[in-house]
Amino acid sequence: MRFKPVLHYLGMVLTVLGLSMLLPLAFSLYYGEDTLALILSLIFTISTGLILWRLIPRDKGGISRREAIFLVVLIWVVASAFSALPFWLSGAIECFLDAYFEAISGLTTTGATVLPVIEALPQSLLLWRSLIQWLGGMGIVMLFVALFPLLGIGAAHLFEAEIPGPQVERLTARIRDTAKILWQVYLSLSLLQALLLLLAGVSVFEALTITFSTMSTGGFLHLNLSIGAYASPLIEGIVAFFMTAAGVNFGLYYFLMWRRQPRRFFANVELRAYFAFLLGAILFIGIDLVRSMGLSLGEALRYAGFQAISIMTTTGFTTADFNAWPEFSRAVLLILMLIGASAGSTGGGLKVIRILVLVKLAYRQILLAFNPRAVIPLNLGGGTLPSGIVTRIAGFAILYFTILVGALLIMSAVGLDQTTALSSVLATLGNVGPGMGLVGPAENYHFIPAAGKLTLIVCMLVGRLELFTFLALFSPSFWKWR
C-alpha cells in the first residue's frame, strides 16, 4: 500500500470540493449574508487540498486496486468532514458530529437531517447543503475520473470501487470516457429540470436546490414541508418525472440519446421491473388510501404516486406525512426502501437487478430440491448470468441484511422504539432519508444519541459505497504489504 499517491489524489479532490464552495459564496454575497464561514471553509479546504496535491508526489504508474479502494473510502470520509465546515463554523449546527452527520447525509445522497427548522439556515448554506448532494449523486470520485486524465490505469479501479451496482458496465473502451458520458447525462437532465422549474414559476435559488436534490436522489430541500410546501401539481409532476429518471440506470440513457437505440433502452429487464414495482406500489397504496382515509381516487393516486416514486428512488421528498398513513401503505413504503432504484442510478437500496437475481436464484434452488442433478442456468434479460456475478449478489444480500440487523440492535440499545430503529437503519442504509416513527417525514434525527448517529453515519457510508468497498478495509489481508 503506497500512501503517497492516495494522499496526492485526495488533495486533488479536496481542491475541487473547495472550489465548489464558490457557488454558495456567490449567493451569500448576493443575498447580503455573513460570508465568513464559507470563506474560511473555502480557504481551509483548498489550502489542504493544494498542500496534499502539490507537495506529495504521486509516484510513477497508476494506483493499484487496493489503493483505489482505500482512496475512495478516504475521499468520502474526509470530504464529508470538510463539507461540514460551513455548517459548523457558521454556528448553524453547533455540534461538529451533527454537522458531519448533515454533510455525509448530503454527500451520500441520504437526506437524513438533524435540523429541526431548516428555513432558519441562510440561503447560501441551504444551497451548499443541496450542492454536496448533487456532487455525491453521480459520485465525486467519478467526477474526479472524468476531469483528470493523468490517473491512467488507476481510473478503472476507482470507477469500480464507487459505481453502484453488482457489475460495472463500460460504455466505451476507456473508463474515463464512460465517466464523462455518465456525467454529461447527469448534467443534461439537471439543466432540463432546472429550466422546467423556472418555467413553473420558482426562483433561481429554488430551481437549483430542488434540482440538485432531485437528480442526486438526495432529498434535502430548503423547506421543512419539502415539496408539499408548494401545493402545486405542476411542480410535483416535474419533480416526480425527474426522480423517476434519476432512478434509472444512467448507462441506458447513453443508448437512448447517444447511440439512438431505443429498443435497448425499453427492452432492459431491470427497467421493466423498476416500473412494474413502482406501478404496483402506487396502485396498492392508492387503493389503501381510498379505503382507509376516504380520499378521492385522484387525490389518493397523486399522493401515492409521488411518495412511492420518492421512496423507491431513495430521494426522500414528501408531499404528505406518510407516517400517519395506514399500516399497509407504510409497509409498502418500507419494502420500497429495501428494494431501492436501479443499478447504475443515483438511487440507493438493494437495487432492482439484485432483487430479480435473488428471486431467480431462490426459484432455482426450489427446482433443485426435487431434481438435484439438473443443470439450470440462471438466465436474465436474454443472457446467462456468470456464476461470479450471482455469487457476488448473494454475498451482497447476506452482508446487507447482516449489517441491517446489527445496526437495528444498536439503535434499539440506545433507546429507540422498534419502528424508529428499523426505519432509521433502512432509511440510512438505503440512502433514503426520512423514515417512520420518530424519524418520519415531519421529524428529524437530531434527538438520536451520539452512538446512534455514529451507527447511522456508517450505514450511510456503507450504503453509498455498496458494502464491499467499505468492508474490504476491515480485512487483515487487505493491509498486507504486496
N, C-alpha and C positions, 0 to 999 in steps of 0.2 A: 504493500500500500504506500503510494507516494502522496504525501500531504501537500507538497508544493503546488502541483497542478490543480489540486482540489481547491486550495485557498486562492490561487490565481483566478480561476473561473468563478469562484464565489464573489470575488471582488468585482468582476465584470457585471454580474447580476445585480449586486448592490448599487453599482453606479447607475445602471438603467432604472432601478427602483427609485433611487434618489431623484433622478431627472423627471420621473413621472409625477413627483410632488409639485412640479411647476404648474400643472393644470389647476389643482385646488388652490395653489398660492395665487394664481391669476384671479380666480373667483373671489378669493379672500380680499384682494386689493380692490376689485370691482365693487364688492358689497361693503367696503369700509370696515371689515372685521379685523380683529387682532391677528397679525401675521407672524408674531414672534415664534410660536410653537412650530409652525410649518417651516419657517426659515431655519430654525435651529435643527429640526429633524432633517431637512434637506441637506444642510451643510454637513452634519454628522454622518449621514448615510453615504453621501457622495465621497466625503473625505476617507471614510473607512474603506469604501469600495476602491477608490483610486490607490490607496496605500497597498491593499492586497493585490490589486491588478498590476500595478506598475513596478512595485518593489520586490514581488515574489515571482521568480521565473517559473514558466510552466513546464520546463524540461522539453526534450525532443520527443516527437511522436505524439500519438493520441493518448487518450486516457483508457484504462482497462475497464472491463465490466464492473469489477469490484469498486474501483474508484468512481465510476459513474453512479453506482447505487448509493455510495456514501455521499457523493456530491449532491445528488437530487434530494436526499433526506435533509442534508445540512442546509441546502438552499431554502427549503420550505420552513425549517425551524428558525433559521436566522433571519430570513426575510420577514417572517411574522413578527419577530422582535422589533425590527426596525420600522415595520409598518405600524406598530403600536405606539411609537414615539409621539406622533401628533396628538393622539387621544390623551396620552399621559401628561405630556409637557404642557398642554393647554389647560389641564385640570378638569376636562370634560369627564374623564374617568380617573379617579384619584388613585386607585389601587393598580399597580402595574400588572398583576395577574389578571385582573378584569380587562385591562387594556389589551393584554396579549390574547386573552380569550376572544375578544371582539375582532382583533386583527387576524388571528388564524381562522376564525369563523368566516371572515371575509375572503381570505386567500384560498381557502379550501372550498369556497362557494357553499358553505353550510347555511349561513344566515341565522344562526342562533345568537341572540343578542343579550347583553347584560344591562342594557339601557332601559330604565323604567319610562322615561319620557324622551323619545327620540327627537321630537321637534325642538328640544332645548339646546341641541348642538348647533354651532354655527354652520351655515350652508357649505362652507369650504370643507369642514370635517365630514359632513354628510356626503359630499361628493367624493372625498377621499375614501370613505367607507364603501361606496359603490364601485369606485375605480379599482380598488385592490381585488374586488370580486371579479371584475372583467379581466384583469391581468391573470388571475388564477384560474379562470374558466377554461380557456384553451391551454393554459399552462405557461408559467413564467419560464420554465426550462425549455419548453418548445419554442417560445418566442426567442429565447437565447440562441437556440439551434438555428432558427430561421435567419437571425440577424448577423451572426458571426460565422464566416466561412472557415475560420482558422482551426476549428475543432477537429477536422479530419475524421479519422475512423471512430473517434470517441463520440461523435454525434449520434451514431446508431445506438450505442449503449445508453446514452442519455434519453433518447427518444423512447426506447423500450422500457426504461425504468419509470417513466412518467405517464405514458399514454394509457388511458383507461380501457380495459377490455381484456379478454382472455388471449388474444393474439394480435400482434402488431401487423397491420396491413400497409405495405409500402405502395403508394400510388404511383411513384416514379422510381427510377433506378437509384437516384440519390436521395438519401434521407433528408437532407437539407431542403431539397425541392418539395418533398412531401410536406414538411413542416410549413414551408411558405404557402403552399396551396391551402392547407387547413386554416392558416391564419388569414389568408385572403377571403376565404368563405366566411369565416367568423366576422371579419371586419365589414364585409359587404352586407351581411344580414344585419349587423349592428347599425350601419348607416341607414339602411332601409327602414328599420324600426324607428330610429330617432326621427327621420323625416316624416313618417306617418303620424307619430305622436305630436310633432309640431303642427302638422295639418289638422290634428284633432283638437288643437287649442291649448296645449300645455306650454309652459315656458321652456327655454333652452336648458335651464338647470334641471327641471323635472324630466325633460326628454332624455337627458344624459343619465341621470340617476336611475330612471326606470329601465333604460336600455342596457346599461352596464349590469344591472341586477337580473334582467331577463335573459339575455343571451348567455350569461355565465351560469344560469340557473342558480343564482346565489340567494336572492330574496330580500336582501337589505333594501330598505326604502326610507325615504325622508319623513314618513308619516307613520304614526302608531297604528292607524287603522289600515295600513297597507293600501292596496289598490281599491279596497272597499270605500276609502275616503272620497274617491271621485264620483261614486254612484253613477257611472257612465257606462252604458252597454258598449259604446264605441271603443272606449279606452280598454275596457275588459276584453273585447274581441281582439283588438290589436295585440295586447299582451298575451292572451291565450294562444293566438296563432304562433307567435314567436317563441313562446315557451315550448309549444309542441315541436317547432322546428329545431330548437336547441336540444331536444331530447332524441333527435335522430342522429345516427352515425354520420359525422361530417364528411367522411370519405365518400358517402353516397352522393353528396352534392357535387363532388368532382365529376362523377359520371353523368350526372344530370345536366350540369351547367357548362362544364369544360369539354367533356367528350361527346355530349349530345347523345347519351344512351339512356333514354327514359325507361326502357324495358328493364335494364339492370337495376335501376332505382326502385321501381314499383314491384319487381319480382323478388326483391330481397325478403327472405323468410323472417328475419328479425323485425324488419319494418312492418310487415303484415301482422306479426304477433303483437308488436307495440301498439298498433292502432286497435287491434282486437281487444287487448287488455283495457285500453282507455275507454272504448265504446261500451264494453261490458260493464265497467265500473260506473260510468256515467248513468247508464240505464238502471243499474241496481240501486244506486244512491238516489237517483231522481224518483223512482217508484217509492222508495222508503220515505223520502221527504214528503211526498204527496200523502202517503198513507198515515204517517206518524205526526206530521206537523201541519197538515191541512193546507199546504202550499198549492198554488195552481201548477199545472204541468209545465207551463212555460217558465215560471219562476223557479221551480224545482230543478229543471234541466239547466237553467242558467247558472245557479249556484253549484249544482253537482258537476257540471262540465268544467267550470273554472277551477274548482277545488281538486277534482280528480287529476286534471292536467298539471296543476301546480304541484301536487304531492308526488305524482308518478315521475315527473321530470326533476323532482327534488329541488324545485325553485323555492317554494315556501311562501309565495304571495297568498293573501287571503282576501275574500270579499264577504266572508261571514265567519262567525265564531263557530267553527265545526266542533269545538269542544262541547257545545250544547246540543249537538245533533243526536239522533237516536243511536243506540249501541251498534246496530247493524251497519249503518253508514260509517261510523268511526272504525269499525272492524275492517271494512273495505279499504279505508284510507291507510290503516296500519299495514295491510297487505301490499298496497301500492308503495308504501315507504320501503318495504323489504325488497320488492321487485326492482324498482328504480327504472331508469331510462335505458337507452340502447348503448351498446359498447361503442367507443369512439365518439360519444357525445360529450357535452359538458355536464351531464347529469350524473348522479351517484347511484347508490344501491347495488344490489347483486348484479344487475343488468339482465335485460330480457333474454339475450342469447344464452346466458348461463342457465336460466330457468328452463329454456327449451331443451338444452343438452341434458340437464339433470332429470327432467321428466322422461326423456327418451332412454337415458341410462337406467332409470328405475324400471321402465317397462321392459327393457331387455333382460334385466335380472329376473323379472317375473316369468318371462318366456323360458329362461334358462333353468328355472326351478323344476319344470317338468320335462325339459329336454336339455340336460347339461352338456351334451356333446355337440349341440348345434353351434354353428359359426354364424353369428348375427352381427353384421357390420352396423355401426351407428351412423345412419345417413341423415343429413340435414341440408336443406337447400339444394338438392340435386347432387350432392357430393358426399363422400365418406369422410368423416372426421378422423384425423390421425389419433392414435391411442394416446400420444403425448398430450394433445390438447384436452382430451377427455379426462385424463388423469389430473392435469393442472386445474381444470374446472372443479372436479370432485374435491381435490385438496383445498382449493379456494373456499368452497362451500363449508367444508369442515372447520377451517380456520375462522371463517366469518361467524359461524354460529358459536364457536368456542369463545371468541372474543366478546360476542354479544352476551352470552351467559355470564362470563367473568365480569364484564362491566356492569351488568344488571345486578349482580351480587354486591359489588362495591357501592353502587348507587343506592341499593336498599340498605346497606350497612350505614351509610351516612344519614339515614333518616327519611328518605323519600318513600312515599306510598308506591304500591306496585305499578299503578297506571303511569305515574310520573316517571318512575325509574325506568320502566320498559320503554316508554315512548321517547324519553330523553336520549337513551342509548341508540334506539333505532333512528331517531332524527339526526343524531350527530354522526353515527357510523355510516349512515346512508347519505350524509350531507344534505339533509332536508331542511333543518332549521327548527321551525315550530313543531312541538309535539302535542301531547294531550295532558290532561290533569293540570298540575301547577306550572307546566311549561307550554301550555296551549297558546293559540294564536293571539289571545288577548293578554298573555302573561310574558315573562322573560326569565332568564337564567341567573339573575343577579343574586337571588337568595341561596343558591346552592353553595355548600361549604367548599373550602379550598380543595380538599381531597377529591370532591366530586367534580369540580371544574377541571382539575388536572386529568382526571379519568376521561372526561368528555373531550378535552384537548387532544389526548392520544387517539380517541375514537375518530375525531375529525381528520387527523393526520393520516391514520391508518386507512380510513375510508377513501380519502382522496388519492393516496398512493397505492391503492389496490393490494394491501396486505403484504405481498411477497417482498416488495421493495423495502418496506419499513422493517419487517420482521427478520429479513436477512441479516441485519446488523446485530441481532442478538444470537446469532450462531457463532460459537467459538471458532469454527473453521474459517469463517469469513475473514477473521483478523490474522490468520496465519500468513506469514511473510512468504510471498512467491515471486 
